[in-house]
């Protein structure tokens, strides 16, 4: 009876060692896969950080350009208007119009006393 118990214990132990060995092997392969994924994710993160930095720099440049355009909008608008008026006058002169008597500026000093 003791011999049978011993043989059963040895058989169970061998099965457990085989199962543990298989589990260790599976865990080692899972660990290797996880380390590979970690390395890939780390390199992806570095690439994304570089891309984010470039995007941030582009955004700052674009923001400065837009701020300049907004700040100088009125000056650019009046310059465009003056240029269009000058072109209209030039077209009229080339068409034969005499603009020597046309008032170009108004003065508020007439009624001021």
Protein Blocks (a to p, Z undefined) as FASTA:
>chain_A
ZZmmmmmmmmmmmmmmmmmmmmmmmmmmmmmmmmmmmmmmmmmmmmmmmmmmmmmmmmmm
mmmmmmmmmmmmmmmmmmmmmmmmmmmmmmmmmnopafklpcfbdcfklmgZZ
